[in-house]
Amino acid sequence: MKILITGTAQGIGRAIALKFLEEGHTVYGIDRKESSISHESYTHFLCDVRDRERLPELDGVEILINNAGTQNEEDIDINLKALIGITEKYAIQQKIRSVLNIGSASAHTGAEFPEYCASKGGVLAYTKNVAMRVAQFGATCNSLDPGGVLTPLNECVMNDPKLWAEIMNETPLRRWATPEEMADWAYFLTVTNKFCTGQSILVDGGEAINYHFVWKE
């Protein structure tokens, strides 16, 4: 199948691209940074997802994965507005089979930078909107909402022993996910899944179910 993934230079996006390549698909990546992926079935477009005039002309995209995002850097423009622009350009057409938006656990909890939470919260609502519109093509649209993932974006806390210990205390499974685990989820939700649509799948190691209950013994 013809797969378009944004944000493939590193982290989750790169892992998703490699997963689809391993499974024999044709993958197109968009990122403002160069990609280290070298594969005969991979084409990289060096482009900012906000720059609609420079986005490549690709017909017949079958799976779109909106992964490109940022944290505390024009979050609403990149994480939400650009995601909407990409989706409207490539996904609302007859050949589309699935759209997956990479959201965030913060959209459910509100526990992060204000604009980041707002941008990812918007992704949840927009996911439902797209799911309704691509259903006519027999396609699905969901969001995959990770908690902590071991990516370069998170190295500032991963490399701080004190902060890392605090984070692990908030995560029942006492670890963060790998990008490859997120790639497996992305593949399942877009290729294996044919019926679940309009949903926001929270994958956070149990962080959202954690609580501090205080009571007299």
BAMAR-790237 format. One record per atom (N, C-alpha, C): residue in three letters; x, y, z. Coordinates in steps of 0.05 Angstrom, whole numbers, padded with zeros to 5 digits, always signed. Layout:
BAMAR-790237
alaXYZ...
//
This chain:
BAMAR-790237
met+00017-00024+00000met+00000+00000+00000met+00017+00025+00000lys+00005+00047-00007lys+00019+00073-00008lys+00014+00088+00018ile+00036+00091+00033ile+00035+00102+00060ile+00048+00129+00061leu+00035+00149+00073leu+00047+00175+00078leu+00049+00180+00108ile+00073+00187+00117ile+00078+00191+00146ile+00092+00218+00149thr+00083+00234+00167thr+00097+00259+00173thr+00114+00256+00197gly+00136+00271+00197gly+00154+00270+00220gly+00170+00244+00222thr+00183+00237+00200thr+00197+00211+00198thr+00227+00213+00204ala+00237+00236+00211ala+00266+00239+00215ala+00276+00225+00240gln+00259+00223+00260gln+00268+00210+00285gln+00244+00200+00301gly+00250+00187+00323gly+00230+00179+00342gly+00208+00161+00332ile+00183+00167+00339ile+00160+00150+00333ile+00156+00149+00302gly+00158+00171+00289gly+00154+00172+00260gly+00173+00155+00245arg+00198+00156+00253arg+00219+00139+00240arg+00213+00110+00244ala+00206+00103+00269ala+00200+00075+00275ala+00176+00065+00260ile+00155+00082+00256ile+00132+00074+00241ile+00139+00069+00212ala+00155+00087+00201ala+00164+00084+00173ala+00179+00058+00168leu+00197+00052+00187leu+00212+00027+00184leu+00194+00002+00187lys+00174+00004+00204lys+00155-00019+00207lys+00140-00024+00181phe+00130-00003+00168phe+00116-00007+00143phe+00134-00016+00121leu+00159-00007+00121leu+00178-00016+00101leu+00184-00045+00104glu+00187-00054+00129glu+00192-00082+00135glu+00169-00100+00126glu+00145-00089+00126glu+00121-00104+00118glu+00116-00102+00088gly+00134-00089+00074gly+00132-00089+00045gly+00116-00066+00032his+00111-00045+00047his+00095-00023+00036his+00113-00002+00023thr+00101+00016+00007thr+00114+00039-00004thr+00109+00063+00015val+00131+00075+00024val+00128+00096+00045val+00139+00122+00035tyr+00124+00143+00040tyr+00132+00171+00035tyr+00133+00185+00061gly+00155+00200+00066gly+00158+00214+00091gly+00161+00244+00087ile+00150+00259+00105ile+00153+00289+00104ile+00164+00298+00131asp+00186+00313+00129asp+00198+00323+00154asp+00215+00348+00147arg+00218+00366+00166arg+00234+00390+00161arg+00264+00384+00165lys+00269+00359+00174lys+00297+00350+00177lys+00302+00327+00158glu+00328+00323+00152glu+00336+00300+00135glu+00330+00274+00149ser+00326+00253+00133ser+00320+00227+00144ser+00345+00208+00140ser+00349+00191+00159ser+00371+00171+00157ser+00361+00145+00145ile+00335+00144+00137ile+00324+00119+00126ile+00334+00116+00097ser+00346+00093+00092ser+00356+00087+00065ser+00342+00061+00056his+00323+00063+00039his+00307+00039+00030his+00296+00046+00002glu+00296+00026-00015glu+00286+00030-00043glu+00257+00038-00044ser+00242+00031-00023ser+00213+00037-00023ser+00206+00061-00006tyr+00227+00077+00001tyr+00222+00101+00018tyr+00230+00126+00002thr+00213+00146+00002thr+00218+00172-00010thr+00215+00193+00012his+00235+00210+00015his+00234+00231+00035his+00231+00258+00023phe+00212+00274+00034phe+00207+00301+00025phe+00216+00320+00048leu+00235+00337+00042leu+00245+00356+00062leu+00227+00380+00061cys+00208+00382+00080cys+00188+00402+00080cys+00176+00406+00107asp+00170+00430+00114asp+00155+00436+00139asp+00126+00431+00134val+00113+00416+00152val+00085+00408+00147val+00066+00433+00147arg+00076+00456+00157arg+00060+00480+00157arg+00060+00494+00129asp+00080+00487+00113asp+00083+00500+00087asp+00067+00487+00066arg+00041+00494+00064arg+00023+00480+00046arg+00031+00483+00016glu+00044+00505+00009glu+00052+00509-00019glu+00074+00490-00027arg+00090+00480-00008arg+00112+00463-00015arg+00106+00433-00010leu+00083+00427-00001leu+00076+00399+00004leu+00076+00384-00022pro+00086+00359-00023pro+00088+00344-00048pro+00060+00336-00059glu+00059+00333-00085glu+00034+00324-00097glu+00034+00294-00098leu+00018+00281-00082leu+00017+00252-00081leu-00012+00244-00084asp-00018+00228-00104asp-00045+00219-00109asp-00048+00191-00097gly-00072+00185-00089gly-00079+00157-00081gly-00066+00147-00056val-00061+00165-00036val-00051+00156-00010val-00071+00138+00003glu-00062+00114+00011glu-00081+00095+00023glu-00081+00096+00054ile-00058+00102+00065ile-00056+00105+00094ile-00041+00131+00100leu-00053+00148+00116leu-00040+00173+00125leu-00035+00171+00155ile-00011+00176+00163ile-00004+00176+00192ile+00007+00204+00198asn-00008+00219+00213asn+00000+00246+00222asn+00016+00244+00247asn+00042+00243+00245asn+00059+00240+00268asn+00075+00266+00275ala+00080+00283+00256ala+00096+00307+00261ala+00084+00323+00283gly+00102+00331+00301gly+00092+00347+00324gly+00115+00360+00339thr+00108+00378+00356thr+00128+00391+00372thr+00117+00396+00400gln+00134+00406+00418gln+00127+00410+00445gln+00137+00437+00454asn+00118+00456+00461asn+00126+00482+00470asn+00140+00498+00448glu+00131+00495+00423glu+00142+00510+00401glu+00121+00512+00379glu+00105+00533+00380glu+00083+00537+00361glu+00066+00512+00359asp+00058+00501+00382asp+00045+00475+00383asp+00019+00474+00367ile+00002+00495+00370ile-00024+00494+00356ile-00020+00495+00326asp-00001+00511+00316asp+00004+00513+00288asp+00014+00486+00276ile+00032+00473+00291ile+00045+00449+00281ile+00028+00424+00287asn+00020+00421+00312asn+00007+00397+00321asn-00022+00395+00312leu-00035+00417+00307leu-00063+00416+00300leu-00069+00428+00273lys-00062+00453+00268lys-00068+00466+00242lys-00055+00452+00219ala-00029+00445+00222ala-00015+00431+00200ala-00026+00403+00196leu-00033+00390+00218leu-00045+00363+00216leu-00071+00364+00200ile-00087+00385+00205ile-00112+00388+00191ile-00106+00393+00161gly-00087+00410+00155gly-00080+00415+00127gly-00071+00390+00112ile-00054+00375+00125ile-00044+00350+00113ile-00067+00331+00108thr-00084+00328+00127thr-00107+00309+00124thr-00126+00317+00102glu-00132+00343+00101glu-00151+00352+00081glu-00139+00349+00053lys-00113+00352+00051lys-00100+00349+00024lys-00098+00321+00015tyr-00091+00302+00033tyr-00085+00275+00024tyr-00105+00253+00031ala-00122+00258+00051ala-00138+00235+00061ala-00167+00235+00052ile-00178+00257+00045ile-00207+00258+00039ile-00210+00251+00009gln-00207+00225+00003gln-00209+00216-00025gln-00214+00186-00025gln-00223+00176-00048gln-00234+00149-00050gln-00214+00126-00043lys-00188+00130-00047lys-00170+00109-00043lys-00160+00106-00014ile-00168+00125+00003ile-00159+00124+00030ile-00170+00100+00045arg-00154+00087+00060arg-00162+00063+00076arg-00161+00069+00106ser-00142+00086+00114ser-00141+00092+00143ser-00125+00118+00147val-00133+00133+00168val-00119+00156+00177val-00113+00152+00207leu-00088+00157+00215leu-00081+00155+00243leu-00067+00180+00251asn-00078+00193+00272asn-00066+00216+00284asn-00051+00209+00309ile-00026+00217+00311ile-00011+00212+00336ile-00017+00235+00355gly-00033+00229+00375gly-00041+00249+00395gly-00023+00248+00419ser-00035+00249+00443ser-00019+00249+00467ser-00037+00243+00491ala-00026+00230+00511ala-00040+00225+00536ala-00048+00252+00549ser-00032+00273+00543ser-00037+00299+00554ser-00064+00311+00545ala-00074+00301+00522ala-00100+00310+00513ala-00122+00300+00531his-00117+00278+00546his-00137+00267+00564his-00134+00278+00592thr-00109+00285+00600thr-00104+00293+00627thr-00100+00323+00631gly-00092+00336+00609gly-00086+00365+00611gly-00060+00371+00626ala-00044+00350+00631ala-00020+00353+00648ala+00005+00359+00632glu+00006+00382+00619glu+00031+00390+00605glu+00028+00419+00598phe+00045+00429+00580phe+00045+00457+00571phe+00017+00464+00560pro+00007+00488+00566pro-00021+00495+00559pro-00027+00492+00529glu-00010+00503+00511glu-00015+00501+00483glu-00012+00473+00472tyr+00006+00458+00484tyr+00010+00430+00476tyr-00016+00414+00482cys-00026+00417+00506cys-00051+00403+00514cys-00074+00411+00495ala-00076+00437+00490ala-00097+00447+00473ala-00095+00436+00445ser-00070+00435+00434ser-00066+00425+00407ser-00074+00396+00405lys-00066+00380+00424lys-00072+00352+00424lys-00101+00346+00430gly-00113+00363+00446gly-00142+00360+00451gly-00158+00365+00426gly-00148+00384+00410gly-00161+00389+00384gly-00158+00366+00365val-00136+00352+00367val-00132+00328+00350val-00153+00307+00356leu-00160+00304+00381leu-00181+00284+00389leu-00208+00291+00376ala-00216+00316+00377ala-00241+00324+00364ala-00240+00321+00334tyr-00218+00330+00322tyr-00215+00328+00293tyr-00215+00299+00283thr-00204+00281+00299thr-00204+00253+00292thr-00232+00243+00288lys-00250+00250+00305lys-00278+00242+00303lys-00291+00254+00278asn-00284+00279+00272asn-00294+00293+00249asn-00286+00278+00223val-00260+00271+00221val-00250+00257+00198val-00262+00229+00196ala-00264+00216+00218ala-00276+00189+00218ala-00303+00189+00205met-00319+00209+00211met-00346+00211+00199met-00344+00215+00168arg-00324+00230+00160arg-00323+00238+00131arg-00309+00216+00114val-00291+00200+00125val-00278+00180+00109val-00294+00153+00110ala-00314+00152+00127ala-00330+00127+00129ala-00343+00120+00103gln-00349+00140+00087gln-00361+00135+00061gln-00343+00119+00042phe-00317+00120+00048phe-00298+00105+00032phe-00291+00078+00045gly-00305+00071+00067gly-00299+00047+00081gly-00273+00049+00097ala-00264+00073+00103ala-00239+00078+00117ala-00243+00084+00146thr-00222+00081+00162thr-00223+00087+00190thr-00205+00111+00196cys-00211+00124+00219cys-00193+00145+00229cys-00193+00144+00259asn-00170+00141+00271asn-00167+00140+00300asn-00143+00157+00308ser-00140+00161+00334ser-00116+00174+00344ser-00102+00154+00363leu-00076+00153+00362leu-00060+00138+00380leu-00047+00158+00399asp-00053+00155+00425asp-00046+00175+00445asp-00026+00165+00465pro+00000+00167+00459pro+00020+00156+00477pro+00024+00172+00502gly+00033+00159+00523gly+00044+00172+00547gly+00074+00176+00541gly+00091+00170+00560gly+00119+00173+00556gly+00131+00153+00536val+00147+00164+00517val+00161+00147+00497val+00190+00155+00497leu+00207+00135+00493leu+00236+00140+00494leu+00245+00151+00467thr+00242+00178+00464thr+00250+00192+00440thr+00269+00215+00446pro+00283+00225+00426pro+00301+00248+00431pro+00287+00272+00443leu+00262+00276+00436leu+00247+00299+00447leu+00245+00298+00477asn+00247+00274+00489asn+00243+00271+00518asn+00270+00267+00533glu+00292+00271+00520glu+00318+00265+00532glu+00324+00283+00556cys+00312+00307+00557cys+00318+00325+00579cys+00308+00314+00606val+00287+00298+00606val+00279+00285+00631val+00290+00257+00633met+00293+00243+00611met+00304+00216+00611met+00332+00216+00623asn+00347+00237+00619asn+00375+00239+00628asn+00379+00252+00655asp+00356+00258+00668asp+00357+00271+00695asp+00348+00250+00715pro+00366+00238+00731pro+00358+00217+00749pro+00336+00224+00768lys+00336+00248+00779lys+00315+00256+00798lys+00288+00257+00785leu+00287+00271+00762leu+00261+00274+00748leu+00252+00247+00738trp+00270+00230+00728trp+00263+00204+00718trp+00251+00187+00740ala+00262+00188+00764ala+00251+00173+00787ala+00222+00182+00793glu+00218+00208+00792glu+00191+00219+00797glu+00171+00209+00776ile+00180+00209+00751ile+00163+00201+00729ile+00156+00171+00732met+00176+00155+00739met+00170+00126+00742met+00151+00121+00765asn+00151+00138+00785asn+00132+00135+00807asn+00103+00140+00798glu+00100+00155+00776glu+00074+00161+00766glu+00065+00141+00744thr+00082+00123+00737thr+00076+00104+00715thr+00075+00075+00726pro+00052+00064+00729pro+00049+00037+00741pro+00067+00016+00730leu+00072+00016+00704leu+00089-00005+00692leu+00119+00001+00695arg+00125+00024+00707arg+00152+00032+00714arg+00171+00033+00690arg+00161+00040+00668arg+00177+00044+00644arg+00162+00061+00624trp+00177+00071+00604trp+00164+00084+00581trp+00165+00065+00557ala+00148+00072+00538ala+00147+00056+00514ala+00170+00061+00495thr+00177+00043+00478thr+00197+00048+00457thr+00182+00057+00432pro+00196+00071+00415pro+00183+00079+00389pro+00173+00055+00373glu+00187+00033+00376glu+00179+00009+00361glu+00152-00002+00371glu+00147+00000+00397glu+00121-00008+00408glu+00099+00010+00396met+00104+00036+00394met+00084+00054+00382met+00080+00047+00352ala+00101+00039+00339ala+00099+00031+00311ala+00081+00007+00308asp+00084-00012+00326asp+00066-00036+00325asp+00037-00028+00328trp+00031-00010+00346trp+00004+00000+00350trp-00006+00014+00325ala+00012+00030+00313ala+00004+00045+00289ala-00003+00026+00266tyr+00013+00005+00263tyr+00008-00015+00242tyr-00019-00029+00247phe-00023-00037+00272phe-00048-00050+00279phe-00073-00033+00273leu-00071-00008+00281leu-00095+00010+00278leu-00101+00018+00250thr-00080+00016+00232thr-00085+00024+00204thr-00087+00001+00184val-00074-00021+00190val-00075-00043+00172val-00092-00066+00181thr-00087-00076+00205thr-00103-00098+00216thr-00131-00089+00222asn-00134-00067+00235asn-00161-00057+00243asn-00177-00048+00219lys-00202-00057+00218lys-00220-00049+00196lys-00246-00038+00207phe-00251-00038+00233phe-00277-00031+00243phe-00277-00010+00265cys-00256-00009+00281cys-00254+00011+00302cys-00248+00038+00289thr-00265+00058+00294thr-00260+00084+00281thr-00271+00107+00299gly-00259+00130+00297gly-00267+00153+00313gly-00259+00151+00342gln-00239+00134+00348gln-00231+00129+00375gln-00204+00141+00381ser-00199+00146+00407ser-00173+00156+00416ser-00161+00134+00434ile-00141+00121+00425ile-00129+00098+00439ile-00106+00108+00457leu-00111+00106+00483leu-00091+00116+00503leu-00072+00093+00509val-00046+00098+00504val-00025+00078+00510val-00004+00092+00526asp-00007+00090+00553asp+00010+00106+00571asp+00022+00091+00594gly+00022+00065+00593gly+00034+00049+00615gly+00018+00051+00641gly-00007+00060+00639gly-00024+00062+00663gly-00023+00088+00677glu-00009+00108+00666glu-00006+00133+00680glu-00033+00147+00686ala-00051+00145+00667ala-00077+00158+00670ala-00094+00145+00691ile-00089+00120+00698ile-00105+00107+00719ile-00092+00108+00746asn-00069+00121+00748asn-00055+00123+00773asn-00069+00144+00791tyr-00068+00140+00816tyr-00081+00158+00835tyr-00067+00156+00862his-00070+00177+00878his-00058+00177+00905his-00081+00178+00925phe-00089+00155+00935phe-00112+00154+00954phe-00101+00154+00982val-00110+00174+00997val-00100+00176+01025val-00124+00171+01044trp-00119+00153+01063trp-00140+00146+01082trp-00128+00136+01108lys-00143+00138+01129lys-00133+00129+01155lys-00132+00099+01156glu-00110+00088+01165glu-00107+00059+01167glu-00122+00048+01191
//
